[in-house]
Amino acid sequence: MSRPDVFRQRVLDLFKADGRHLTWTRLGDDHVAGAESGAIIEPRDAYFTIRLTEMFLGRSRTLWRRFYPVVHAFSTYLGAEEHAVVGPGQLWTVTEAGLDRVISLNFRIAGPTPFIGGDLSLVVGLYSVPGDDAAKTLVETVSALAGLAALPANQVTSMAQVIKTGIDGVFRLSSTRLQLGVNDTFVASQPLCSGFHVGIAAAPTDIDLDTLWLRGGRLVIGRDPISGVAFTGRDYMVIQIERSERLPNWPALGGMTAFQHRFNALLSDTLLTVDEKRGRLRSLWREFQEELLSNPHLTQGDAAQIAIDVAYDLKARLAALESGDPFETKAWGSETTVTRSATTIDFTEVSAYPEVPAYPLLLMPPF
């Protein structure tokens, strides 16, 4: 049985062993303050991201032993699986001192992934891990990694195996306990929506779900989100399905660096006139656009919008080369105008232009 299958079985066994219902519910959109909830993620129009918004252990100490929460998660979509481990310091600390003071919020479990329909499966386990035993296991992992420090880069698989063994060692500790497990599938027959799902190690009849709210990424209980107080006394985790229309790190996608180099080589070629550069850019542009539109990690709308952003950036650079004026632009998320070289484009600094209401499948470059 594979590791993911073993993990899933442990989650299912938890429900069987307890012999009672546990709570797994989606918070109502009107019970979420300060975050988007309820937006439909239409196939081929948006990305979904799965985040661990919050995790909490109702009891962090038993006698002299301290425990801290760790979440182990698998998500599966269209045959592709993503795996994440979330804990204080993401399990890379080698001492238990202060682990109970670490807050882990909004950790990305999977995505952003273009949603094109189909089932999305999620298996998540909330563990209580003993700090001292975990520290010893991780000290051994770090020591083993130190012994691999001098290895050549082509032996990174050895390092990956050591890391995997260290994490597996933590979950095999006799005092590590699965407090809450969820095995859920968001089926294709129902719309996938953004929102927050709460898992609580208690029966639904033991919790007044109408008094639960999400405020500032934290679960609170009360008459409303303003007067609500932190929800404590139970082990719980909050999982978010997030919707987004743009992929901020698109310059890191495969093939983008090569195109950036080709654009720069053209713009900086001193033997070509501006008109000659413009003509060659048109030819190169078709290849770039096809690369974007065929990339499986981009939605069609985002790919077209990226093309528009880059096209207008290149147009401004050509105009700057013709006039001799400085080229100015604003990077994503910045209001500061920066003067840049007209002959060197950096995809990470390309400005986001206003979105077009209906993107063309074949964008003709404005240069």
C-alpha positions in Angstrom: 0.0 0.0 0.0 1.4 3.4 -1.0 2.1 6.2 1.5 -0.9 8.3 0.4 -3.2 5.2 0.7 -1.9 4.4 4.2 -2.5 8.0 5.2 -6.0 7.9 3.8 -6.8 4.7 5.6 -5.6 6.2 8.9 -8.1 9.1 8.3 -10.9 6.6 7.6 -10.0 4.5 10.6 -10.2 7.5 12.9 -13.9 7.9 12.1 -14.5 4.1 12.5 -12.7 4.0 15.9 -14.5 6.9 17.4 -17.9 5.5 16.5 -19.4 9.0 16.3 -19.8 11.8 13.9 -17.1 14.5 13.7 -17.7 18.0 12.3 -16.8 19.0 8.8 -18.8 21.9 7.5 -18.5 24.9 5.2 -18.9 28.3 6.9 -21.7 30.3 5.5 -20.5 33.2 3.3 -22.2 35.6 5.7 -20.1 34.2 8.5 -16.8 35.2 6.9 -15.5 38.6 7.7 -12.7 40.3 5.6 -12.2 37.5 3.0 -13.9 36.4 -0.2 -16.3 33.5 0.1 -18.9 32.2 -2.2 -17.4 33.1 -5.6 -18.0 30.4 -8.2 -14.8 29.1 -9.8 -15.9 28.6 -13.3 -14.1 26.0 -15.4 -11.2 27.5 -17.5 -11.8 31.0 -16.1 -10.0 30.9 -12.8 -7.5 29.2 -10.5 -8.1 27.4 -7.2 -5.7 27.4 -4.3 -6.1 25.2 -1.2 -4.9 26.8 2.0 -4.7 25.7 5.7 -6.1 28.9 7.2 -5.7 27.8 10.8 -5.0 24.8 13.0 -5.4 24.4 16.8 -5.1 21.8 19.5 -7.5 22.0 22.4 -4.9 20.6 24.7 -1.2 21.4 24.2 0.2 19.7 27.3 -0.3 16.3 28.9 1.5 16.0 32.3 5.1 17.0 31.4 4.9 16.6 27.7 4.1 19.4 25.3 2.3 18.8 22.0 1.9 21.0 19.0 -0.3 20.8 15.9 0.8 19.4 12.6 -1.3 19.0 9.5 -0.5 16.4 6.8 -2.4 17.0 3.6 -2.9 15.4 0.1 -4.9 16.9 -2.7 -5.6 15.2 -6.0 -6.9 16.9 -9.1 -7.0 15.3 -12.6 -4.5 12.6 -11.5 -2.0 15.1 -10.2 -1.3 14.9 -6.4 0.2 17.6 -4.2 1.5 16.9 -0.7 2.1 19.3 2.2 3.2 19.2 5.8 2.4 22.2 8.0 3.6 22.8 11.5 5.6 25.2 13.7 8.5 26.2 11.6 7.2 23.7 9.0 8.9 21.0 11.0 12.4 22.4 10.4 13.1 23.5 14.0 15.3 21.3 16.1 14.2 22.4 19.5 10.8 22.3 21.2 11.5 25.7 23.0 8.7 28.1 22.0 6.9 25.7 19.6 3.7 26.3 21.4 4.0 30.0 20.6 4.3 29.6 16.8 1.2 30.5 14.8 0.7 28.9 11.4 -1.8 30.7 9.2 -2.8 30.7 5.5 -0.3 28.0 4.5 -0.6 26.9 0.9 -1.4 23.2 0.5 -2.0 23.1 -3.3 -2.3 25.5 -6.3 -2.8 27.8 -7.8 -4.2 25.3 -10.3 -6.3 26.1 -13.4 -9.8 24.7 -12.8 -11.2 23.0 -15.9 -13.9 20.9 -14.2 -13.8 17.5 -12.7 -13.4 16.2 -9.1 -11.1 17.7 -6.5 -10.2 15.4 -3.7 -8.7 16.4 -0.4 -7.3 14.3 2.5 -6.2 16.2 5.6 -5.1 15.0 9.0 -4.5 17.1 12.1 -1.9 15.5 14.4 -0.7 16.3 17.9 3.0 15.8 17.8 5.2 15.6 21.0 7.8 18.4 20.8 10.7 16.6 22.5 10.6 13.4 20.4 10.0 15.3 17.2 13.0 17.4 18.0 15.2 14.3 18.4 14.0 12.9 15.1 14.7 16.2 13.3 18.1 16.5 14.9 19.0 13.2 13.3 17.6 14.5 10.0 19.7 17.7 10.1 22.8 15.7 11.1 22.3 13.4 8.1 21.8 16.4 5.8 25.1 17.9 7.1 26.8 14.7 5.9 25.4 15.2 2.4 26.5 18.9 2.2 29.6 18.1 0.1 27.7 15.9 -2.4 27.5 17.0 -6.0 24.2 18.6 -7.2 23.2 15.5 -9.2 22.7 13.5 -6.0 19.9 15.7 -4.7 17.7 12.5 -4.6 19.7 11.3 -1.6 19.0 14.6 0.2 15.3 14.3 -0.6 15.2 10.8 0.8 16.7 12.0 4.1 14.2 14.7 4.4 11.3 12.3 3.6 12.7 9.9 6.3 12.8 12.6 8.8 9.2 13.7 8.3 8.0 10.0 8.2 9.9 9.5 11.5 7.9 12.3 13.1 4.5 10.7 12.1 5.7 7.3 13.3 6.4 8.4 16.8 4.3 6.3 19.2 2.9 9.4 20.9 2.0 11.2 17.7 -1.8 11.0 17.4 -4.2 11.7 14.6 -6.8 14.0 16.2 -9.0 14.8 13.3 -9.1 13.5 9.7 -11.0 14.6 6.6 -11.4 12.7 3.4 -13.6 14.8 1.0 -14.2 15.2 -2.7 -15.6 18.3 -4.3 -17.5 16.6 -7.1 -17.8 17.9 -10.6 -21.6 17.8 -10.5 -21.7 20.8 -8.1 -20.1 24.2 -8.6 -16.7 24.7 -7.0 -16.9 27.8 -4.8 -14.4 29.8 -2.8 -14.9 29.6 0.9 -13.8 28.2 4.3 -14.4 24.6 5.6 -14.1 23.9 9.3 -13.2 20.5 10.7 -13.7 20.0 14.5 -13.0 17.0 16.6 -16.5 17.0 18.1 -20.0 16.0 17.1 -22.0 18.7 15.3 -24.6 18.4 18.1 -21.9 19.5 20.5 -21.2 22.8 18.6 -23.6 25.6 17.8 -22.4 26.1 14.3 -24.5 29.3 13.9 -22.1 30.9 16.4 -18.9 30.2 14.5 -17.3 33.0 12.5 -14.1 33.6 10.6 -12.5 36.9 11.5 -9.0 37.9 10.3 -8.3 34.3 9.4 -9.1 33.0 12.9 -12.1 31.0 14.0 -14.2 32.8 16.7 -17.4 32.0 18.5 -20.1 34.4 19.5 -23.2 36.3 18.4 -21.3 38.0 15.6 -17.7 38.3 14.3 -17.1 41.5 16.1 -17.9 40.4 19.6 -16.8 36.8 19.1 -13.9 35.3 21.0 -11.3 32.8 20.0 -12.7 29.3 19.6 -10.8 27.0 22.0 -11.2 23.7 23.9 -11.5 21.6 20.7 -9.0 20.4 18.1 -9.9 22.0 14.8 -8.6 23.1 11.4 -9.9 25.6 8.8 -9.3 24.9 5.1 -9.8 27.5 2.5 -10.7 27.1 -1.2 -9.4 30.3 -2.8 -10.3 31.7 -6.2 -8.0 33.9 -8.3 -7.9 35.0 -11.9 -4.2 35.8 -12.3 -1.1 33.7 -11.7 1.5 36.1 -10.2 4.5 33.8 -10.7 3.9 33.1 -14.4 7.5 34.3 -15.3 8.7 31.2 -13.5 6.8 28.8 -15.8 8.8 26.7 -18.1 9.9 28.4 -21.3 9.3 32.0 -20.1 13.0 32.6 -19.3 14.0 31.6 -22.8 11.5 34.0 -24.4 12.7 36.8 -22.1 16.3 36.2 -23.3 15.1 36.2 -26.9 13.2 39.5 -26.5 16.2 41.1 -24.8 18.6 39.9 -27.5 16.4 41.6 -30.1 15.9 44.9 -28.2 19.6 45.3 -27.4 20.8 44.4 -30.9 22.7 47.6 -32.0 22.9 46.5 -35.6 19.1 46.7 -36.1 17.0 49.7 -36.6 13.8 50.2 -34.5 11.7 49.2 -37.5 13.7 46.1 -38.1 13.3 45.2 -34.4 9.6 45.8 -34.6 9.3 43.4 -37.6 11.3 40.7 -35.9 9.3 41.1 -32.7 6.1 40.4 -34.6 7.5 37.1 -35.8 8.7 36.1 -32.4 5.5 37.3 -30.8 3.4 34.5 -32.5 5.7 31.9 -30.9 5.4 33.6 -27.5 1.6 33.8 -27.7 1.3 30.1 -28.7 3.5 29.2 -25.8 1.2 31.1 -23.4 -2.1 29.7 -24.8 -0.9 26.1 -24.7 0.6 26.2 -21.2 -1.4 23.8 -19.0 -0.6 25.9 -15.9 -2.5 29.0 -17.2 -6.1 29.7 -17.9 -6.9 30.9 -21.4 -8.1 34.3 -20.0 -4.9 34.8 -17.9 -2.7 33.7 -20.8 -4.3 36.3 -23.1 -4.0 39.0 -20.4 -0.3 38.2 -19.9 0.1 38.5 -23.6 -1.5 42.0 -23.5 0.7 43.1 -20.6 3.9 42.0 -22.3 2.8 43.4 -25.7 2.2 46.9 -24.3 5.4 46.7 -22.4 7.3 45.9 -25.6 5.4 48.7 -27.4 6.5 51.2 -24.8 10.1 50.1 -25.1 10.1 50.5 -28.9 8.6 54.0 -28.5 11.4 54.8 -26.0 14.0 53.6 -28.4 12.6 55.7 -31.2 12.3 58.9 -29.1 15.3 58.4 -26.9 13.1 59.2 -23.8 13.5 57.1 -20.6 11.2 54.1 -20.3 9.1 54.2 -17.2 6.9 51.5 -15.7 5.3 50.3 -12.5 5.9 46.7 -11.3 2.9 44.6 -10.1 1.6 45.7 -6.8 3.6 49.0 -6.8 2.5 52.6 -7.2 6.1 53.8 -7.7 7.2 54.7 -11.2 10.6 53.3 -12.0 12.9 54.3 -14.9 14.2 51.1 -16.7 16.4 50.3 -19.7 14.4 50.2 -22.9 16.5 47.3 -24.2 16.1 44.9 -21.3 12.7 43.4 -20.4 12.2 41.6 -17.1 8.9 39.7 -17.0 8.6 40.0 -13.2 8.5 43.8 -13.7 5.9 43.9 -16.4 2.9 46.1 -15.5 -0.6 44.8 -15.4 -2.7 46.6 -17.9 -6.6 46.9 -17.7 -8.2 43.7 -18.4 -10.1 43.2 -21.7 -13.7 42.1 -21.4 -13.4 39.5 -24.2 -9.9 38.3 -25.0 -9.1 37.3 -28.6 -7.7 33.8 -29.1 -5.0 35.4 -31.4 -3.9 38.8 -30.1 -2.2 40.9 -32.7 0.7 42.8 -31.2 0.3 46.6 -31.0 3.7 47.1 -32.5 
